[in-house]
Amino acid sequence: MDNLITGERIADLLSIKGIDFEQKKMFGGLCFLVDDKMLAGTYKGGIMARVSPDEADRLAEQPGVSHMIHAGRAMPGYLMIESEVYDSDEALGFWLDKCLEFNPKAKSSKKKK
């Protein structure tokens, strides 16, 4: 699925849920931040999702879901999800809900001045 279309779908679902978010171009795609913390983003035709590291192994057992590797490094708590896994809004909503559950516990990567 096209990164632009996926980005629009993510933005639409977050808006429907009443979530304030920011969009930034990162990792060659479009990332969505909530409370200055990365939530999810488009990446190489799929999405990367920031979930609880405690749940990541279990979630990665699903077909089309794997641990995120960027620049040769594993990214704990980040999953790569292939487009066929979230082809419906309900399925995409499941992944966004997993990201939103972890977001309050996630550390902000915002640079301090």
C-alpha positions as CSV (number, residue, x, y, z in Angstrom):
1,M,0.0,0.0,0.0
2,D,1.2,3.5,-0.8
3,N,2.8,5.5,2.1
4,L,0.6,8.5,1.4
5,I,-2.6,6.6,1.5
6,T,-1.6,4.8,4.6
7,G,-0.6,8.1,6.2
8,E,-4.0,9.5,5.4
9,R,-5.7,6.5,6.9
10,I,-3.7,6.8,10.1
11,A,-4.4,10.6,10.3
12,D,-8.1,10.0,9.7
13,L,-8.4,7.3,12.4
14,L,-6.5,9.4,15.0
15,S,-8.8,12.3,14.2
16,I,-11.9,10.2,14.6
17,K,-10.6,9.0,18.0
18,G,-10.1,12.7,19.0
19,I,-6.3,12.2,19.4
20,D,-4.1,15.3,19.0
21,F,-1.1,14.3,16.9
22,E,1.8,15.8,14.9
23,Q,3.1,14.5,11.6
24,K,6.8,14.5,10.7
25,K,8.8,13.1,7.8
26,M,11.2,10.6,9.3
27,F,12.7,7.2,8.3
28,G,11.8,7.9,4.6
29,G,8.1,8.0,5.5
30,L,5.6,9.9,7.6
31,C,5.6,9.5,11.4
32,F,2.9,10.3,13.8
33,L,3.7,11.7,17.2
34,V,1.4,12.0,20.2
35,D,2.7,14.0,23.2
36,D,6.0,14.4,21.5
37,K,6.5,10.6,21.3
38,M,6.6,8.5,18.2
39,L,3.3,6.5,17.9
40,A,3.5,4.9,14.4
41,G,4.6,5.7,10.9
42,T,4.6,4.7,7.3
43,Y,7.7,2.7,6.4
44,K,8.7,0.8,3.2
45,G,5.2,0.1,2.1
46,G,4.0,-0.9,5.6
47,I,3.8,0.7,9.0
48,M,6.1,0.7,11.9
49,A,4.2,0.6,15.2
50,R,5.6,1.5,18.6
51,V,4.1,-0.9,21.1
52,S,4.9,-2.1,24.6
53,P,8.2,-4.0,24.6
54,D,6.5,-6.5,26.9
55,E,3.9,-7.3,24.1
56,A,6.2,-7.0,21.1
57,D,7.3,-10.6,20.9
58,R,3.8,-11.9,21.2
59,L,2.5,-9.5,18.6
60,A,5.4,-10.3,16.2
61,E,4.2,-13.9,16.1
62,Q,1.3,-12.9,13.8
63,P,1.8,-13.4,10.0
64,G,3.0,-10.2,8.4
65,V,4.4,-8.7,11.6
66,S,8.1,-8.6,12.6
67,H,10.4,-6.8,14.8
68,M,11.6,-3.5,13.4
69,I,15.2,-3.3,12.0
70,H,16.5,0.1,10.9
71,A,20.0,0.8,9.7
72,G,20.9,-2.8,10.7
73,R,19.8,-2.3,14.3
74,A,16.9,-3.9,16.1
75,M,14.5,-1.3,17.6
76,P,13.0,-2.7,20.8
77,G,9.2,-2.1,21.0
78,Y,8.9,-1.3,17.3
79,L,7.2,-3.6,14.9
80,M,7.1,-3.6,11.1
81,I,3.6,-4.5,9.9
82,E,3.0,-5.4,6.2
83,S,0.1,-3.7,4.5
84,E,-2.1,-6.8,4.1
85,V,-2.2,-7.0,7.9
86,Y,-4.1,-3.7,8.2
87,D,-6.1,-3.6,5.0
88,S,-9.3,-2.8,6.9
89,D,-9.9,0.2,9.1
90,E,-10.7,-2.1,12.0
91,A,-7.3,-3.9,11.6
92,L,-5.5,-0.6,11.3
93,G,-7.4,0.6,14.4
94,F,-6.2,-2.4,16.3
95,W,-2.6,-1.5,15.7
96,L,-3.1,2.2,16.5
97,D,-4.9,1.2,19.7
98,K,-1.8,-0.9,20.7
99,C,0.4,2.1,20.0
100,L,-1.9,4.4,22.0
101,E,-1.9,2.0,24.9
102,F,1.9,2.2,25.2
103,N,2.3,5.9,24.3
104,P,1.8,7.3,27.9
105,K,4.6,5.0,29.1
106,A,6.9,5.7,26.2
107,K,9.9,8.0,26.6
108,S,10.0,11.1,24.6
109,S,12.8,11.5,22.2
110,K,12.4,15.2,22.1
111,K,15.7,17.0,22.3
112,K,16.2,19.2,25.4
113,K,17.5,22.6,24.8
